[in-house]
Amino acid sequence: MKVVAVTACPTGVAHTYMAQEAIEKECRKRGYEVQVETQGSMGIENELEQADVDAADAVILAVAIGIEGEERFDEKTDAGKVLVIDPGEMIKHPAEILDKVEKL
């Protein structure tokens, strides 16, 4: 399974990177291919290309703020392949959230 994600919190520091780590760790544990873009005080890091999004089986948006380039996910949203969640929930419950992602 290929998962792409964006993490972003209001200050763009702690929760953004903690959510990124939680997603990557749980995906690696399951043997998934994963790519996580972060948006915050440092700007956009590891920016997802449209081709990455198009090739993904599912998208996780662990965001507590509006993100740049959200339109990249319109097609996946229409297909029901996007899970939007608070970064704090992603950090606390990565296994449960990935279980939900598998069912998308």
Secondary structure, DSSP 8 states (H G I E B T S, - for coil): -EEEEEEE-SSSSHHHHHHHHHHHHHHHHHT-EEEEEEEETTEEES---HHHHHH-SEEEEEESS--TTGGGGHHHHHTT-EEEE-HHHHHH-HHHHHHHHHT-
